[in-house]
Structure formats: structure tokens, C-alpha cells
Amino acid sequence: MTRAADLRTRFLALHLTPPDEPTPGILVMPNAFDIGSAKLIVTTGALAVATTSSGHAATLGRPDQHVTRPELVEHAAALSAAVDVPLSVDSEDCLADDLGGVEHTAALLAATDAAGFSIEDYDPRAAAIRSVGDAAERVAAAKHGGGDLVLTARAENHLHGVVDLDDTIARLIAYRDAGADVVYAPGLADLADISRLVDEVDCPVNVLARPDSPTVAQLAAAGVARISVGGMFTWAAYGAVARAAEELLSAGTSTYVDGVLPGTVRSTAFS
């Protein structure tokens, strides 16, 4: 078995048989924004890592949804090669207008050691959510192109002001039937709504952990298979950098160094 095939098998199994440790009953999959953050997350005990489209774009000095296909594939290849746990790639809408483009992006990602990838139903070029029929066809194309990659299909309603839970559930069921291995409605935070979604879609569900979300234990008890954080680790890290710069430029002090990573060698921190 190739390294990629092994990682993909392990990744799918983590959804179907929830881990006992470090977070019993649920896969907690933090999102990394570069190789260093991915390696750091693995040292904390994470069993899988994801990328984040907004975090990747931030490392290039750009807003979300402004990364090219070659940049996406290069990022996926670099991070998946750097860690020994499964990596799932946030590939937005597969950066393609048509089904052939979706399949091509998926095939390029399948040529890396990534374990999974995602496709969302929001069209950034039209600034609109696609029809469920169109989106389901794109999920099928992604599955065909991605081969044994674990495919996560996303319904973006709740990130774009559409609070129709019935529509979200119907979409995720359609995406499941089109070939998605995991489904995801980022922005959904009410525990009762999440529990209903888990019950009705009847396949592994990912939930975005946010400050207003239920706890990891509550989500595990509700049957959620996986949790991710989107770009929040990125913006927490960038926030620390901004606060440090503001302190140095305003107060002229460097107390921000008190918050450096535990175990950091002082000579390294100061070099």
C-alpha cells in the first residue's frame, strides 16, 4: 500500500470508528495554515490536520478565495508530505467553473499524499450558492476525480445568511448520495439543529467549532464525527503577531514574549 493510500484508509476509519484518545468519540481536526503550524498541531496529539483556505491565502498576503489551482495543489503537497497524519485539503469549490475543472482539481489533489479534500456549494465568482442539482453534480465530479480521497461536501447556507435548516439537510443528503464521504454545514451552532442534521443525513458529519458552539464532548454525544476550526487558528496566531507589533511600536516594551510557545529555546526565540 502506498503512503497516500494508507493515510486515506486511516482517515476514513477515523470517521467510522471514533477514536478513544485524545478526544474520545470524535475526531478533532485542527486547521493549519503552513508547514510549521501543521507540524506543531501534530505534536499536540492531533490524529488528523486540515488546511484552511483563508489561512493559506493569508500566508500569501491575500483575502480568502484568491488562491490559484497550482498554489492550492502545491500547498496540499507540501503539508501532506510534512506530517505523518492524514491531511484534508480545504479546496473551496475546487476552483473551477465547470465539471471538468472540478474533476481536474480533484485528480491533481489525488496525486499528492493528501488524505481528503472538500468541495463547497458557494460560487465565489457569482457570489451565490449554487442550486442543489448543480452542486450535487459537482460533488459527483469531485468524487470521480479524487478517487480514494475522502471527500467532504459542504453546504454553505449558514455562512451566507440562509438559515433554512430543511434546505441545508436536503442539500447534504443530495451531496451524500452524489458520493460525499463526509458532510459539513459550517456556521451551524445550535446543538438541537446539529443533532437533527446528524440524525437525518445518516453519514459522518463535520462541525465547525466556534466560540458559540457546543463543547467537543456535547458534539461527540450528539453523534458528530469530526470537528474542525476553519481559519480560527490562523487568525489567533496573526492576532498575536499584531498585538506584539502594537506593543513594541506604542509602549516600546516586549512583554509579548511572555506568551511564546512553551519550551521555546530563548536563543531561538530571540534570533
C-alpha positions in Angstrom: 0.0 0.0 0.0 1.3 3.4 -0.9 1.7 6.1 1.8 -1.2 8.1 0.3 -3.5 5.0 0.3 -2.6 4.2 3.9 -3.3 7.8 5.0 -6.7 7.8 3.2 -7.7 4.5 4.7 -6.7 5.7 8.2 -8.6 9.0 7.7 -11.8 7.3 6.6 -11.6 4.9 9.5 -11.3 7.8 12.0 -14.8 8.9 10.9 -16.4 5.5 11.0 -14.8 4.3 14.3 -14.3 7.4 16.5 -11.0 7.5 18.4 -10.7 6.7 22.2 -7.9 9.3 22.6 -7.1 12.1 22.7 -10.8 13.2 22.3 -13.0 10.1 22.9 -15.8 9.6 20.4 -14.9 12.3 17.9 -12.1 13.3 15.5 -10.8 16.8 16.3 -9.1 18.0 13.2 -7.4 21.5 13.7 -6.7 23.5 10.6 -3.1 24.5 9.8 -2.0 27.4 7.6 1.6 26.4 6.8 4.1 23.5 7.3 5.2 24.8 10.7 1.7 25.1 12.1 0.8 21.7 10.7 3.8 20.1 12.4 3.1 22.0 15.7 -0.5 20.8 15.7 0.6 17.2 15.3 2.9 17.5 18.4 -0.2 18.2 20.5 -1.6 14.8 19.6 -4.0 15.6 16.7 -4.8 12.5 14.7 -5.5 14.5 11.5 -5.0 18.0 10.2 -6.8 20.1 7.7 -5.8 23.1 5.6 -7.8 26.4 5.6 -8.5 28.4 2.5 -8.5 31.7 4.4 -5.3 30.8 6.3 -3.5 29.7 3.2 -4.5 32.9 1.4 -3.3 34.9 4.4 0.2 33.4 4.2 0.3 34.8 0.7 -1.0 38.2 1.8 -4.4 37.8 0.1 -8.0 37.5 1.2 -9.9 34.2 1.1 -10.8 32.8 -2.3 -7.8 34.4 -4.0 -5.6 31.3 -4.3 -4.9 29.7 -7.7 -5.2 26.0 -8.5 -1.4 25.5 -8.8 -0.9 27.2 -5.5 -3.6 25.1 -3.8 -2.0 21.8 -5.1 1.5 22.9 -4.1 0.2 23.8 -0.6 -1.5 20.4 -0.3 1.6 18.5 -1.5 3.9 20.4 0.9 1.7 19.9 4.0 0.8 16.3 3.3 4.4 15.4 2.9 5.4 17.2 6.1 3.2 15.4 8.6 2.6 11.7 9.3 -1.1 12.0 10.0 -3.9 12.4 7.4 -4.3 15.8 5.9 -7.6 17.1 4.5 -7.5 19.9 2.0 -9.9 22.9 2.0 -10.2 23.2 -1.8 -13.1 25.7 -1.8 -15.3 24.9 -4.8 -12.4 23.1 -6.4 -11.5 26.4 -8.1 -13.4 25.5 -11.2 -16.4 26.8 -13.1 -17.3 23.5 -14.8 -17.5 19.8 -14.0 -14.3 19.1 -16.0 -12.4 21.6 -13.9 -13.7 20.2 -10.7 -12.6 16.7 -11.7 -9.2 18.0 -12.8 -8.6 19.8 -9.4 -9.6 16.6 -7.6 -7.2 14.5 -9.7 -4.3 16.8 -9.0 -5.0 16.6 -5.3 -5.2 12.8 -5.5 -1.7 12.9 -6.9 -0.4 14.3 -3.6 -0.3 12.5 -0.2 -3.4 14.3 1.0 -5.9 12.0 2.6 -9.0 14.1 1.8 -10.4 17.2 0.3 -13.6 19.3 0.3 -16.0 20.9 -2.1 -18.5 23.7 -1.2 -21.6 24.8 -2.9 -20.8 28.5 -2.8 -19.7 30.1 -6.1 -17.3 32.9 -5.2 -17.3 34.2 -8.8 -21.0 34.7 -8.8 -21.2 35.4 -5.0 -24.1 33.0 -4.8 -24.9 29.5 -3.5 -25.4 27.1 -6.4 -28.6 25.2 -7.0 -28.7 21.8 -5.2 -28.7 20.0 -8.6 -25.7 21.8 -9.9 -23.8 21.4 -6.6 -24.6 17.7 -6.4 -23.2 17.2 -9.9 -20.0 18.9 -8.9 -19.8 16.6 -5.8 -20.0 13.6 -8.1 -17.3 15.1 -10.4 -15.1 15.7 -7.4 -15.6 12.1 -6.2 -14.8 10.7 -9.6 -11.6 12.8 -10.0 -10.4 12.3 -6.4 -10.5 8.5 -6.4 -9.8 7.2 -2.9 -9.5 10.7 -1.3 -12.1 11.2 1.5 -14.5 13.8 0.1 -16.2 16.3 2.3 -19.2 18.2 0.8 -20.1 21.5 2.3 -23.4 23.3 2.4 -22.6 27.0 2.9 -26.0 28.3 3.7 -25.3 29.3 7.3 -22.2 31.3 6.3 -24.2 33.4 3.9 -27.3 34.3 5.8 -29.5 31.3 4.7 -30.9 29.9 8.0 -33.2 27.3 6.4 -32.2 24.1 8.1 -34.5 22.0 6.0 -32.7 23.2 2.9 -29.3 22.5 4.4 -30.2 19.0 5.3 -31.7 18.3 1.9 -28.5 19.6 0.3 -26.3 17.4 2.4 -28.4 14.3 1.7 -28.1 15.1 -2.0 -24.3 15.5 -1.7 -24.1 12.3 0.3 -26.0 10.5 -2.5 -23.7 12.0 -5.1 -20.6 10.4 -3.4 -19.5 12.5 -0.4 -18.0 10.6 2.4 -18.5 13.4 5.0 -20.9 16.3 5.0 -20.5 19.7 6.6 -22.6 22.8 7.2 -20.2 25.4 8.6 -21.8 28.0 10.8 -24.4 25.7 12.3 -24.0 26.1 16.1 -27.3 25.2 17.8 -27.0 21.8 19.4 -30.5 20.7 18.6 -30.1 21.7 15.0 -26.8 19.8 14.8 -28.4 16.7 16.4 -31.2 16.8 13.9 -28.8 17.1 11.0 -26.7 14.2 12.2 -29.8 12.0 12.6 -31.2 12.8 9.2 -28.2 12.8 6.9 -27.0 9.4 8.1 -23.3 9.8 7.3 -20.3 11.3 9.0 -20.8 15.0 9.9 -18.2 17.7 10.4 -19.0 20.7 12.6 -17.1 24.0 12.7 -16.0 24.6 16.3 -16.7 28.3 17.2 -16.9 30.3 20.4 -20.7 29.9 20.3 -20.6 26.2 19.5 -21.4 23.3 21.9 -18.4 21.7 23.6 -16.4 18.9 22.0 -18.0 16.5 24.5 -21.5 17.7 23.6 -20.9 17.3 19.9 -19.5 13.8 20.4 -22.6 12.9 22.4 -24.7 14.2 19.5 -23.0 11.8 17.1 -20.8 14.4 15.3 -17.9 12.5 13.6 -15.4 15.3 13.2 -14.7 18.9 14.3 -12.6 21.5 12.5 -11.8 25.1 13.2 -11.6 26.7 9.8 -9.3 29.8 9.8 -9.5 30.5 13.5 -6.1 29.2 14.5 -4.6 31.3 11.7 -6.3 34.5 12.9 -5.4 33.7 16.6 -1.8 33.4 15.5 -1.9 36.6 13.4 -3.7 38.4 16.2 -0.8 37.6 18.5 1.7 39.0 15.9 -0.4 42.2 15.6 -0.6 42.7 19.3 3.1 42.2 19.7 3.9 44.7 17.0 1.4 47.2 18.5 3.0 46.8 21.9 6.5 47.3 20.6 5.5 50.4 18.5 3.4 52.0 21.1 4.6 51.2 24.6 8.1 50.2 23.4 8.1 47.1 25.6 8.4 43.4 24.7 6.2 41.7 27.3 4.6 39.8 24.4 7.5 37.4 24.6 5.9 36.0 27.8 3.4 34.3 25.6 5.9 32.4 23.4 5.4 28.7 22.8 6.3 26.7 26.0 9.7 25.0 25.6 11.0 27.5 23.1 14.7 28.0 23.4 15.3 31.6 24.3 18.2 31.9 21.9 15.9 30.7 19.1 13.1 33.0 20.1 15.5 35.9 20.1 17.4 35.1 16.9 
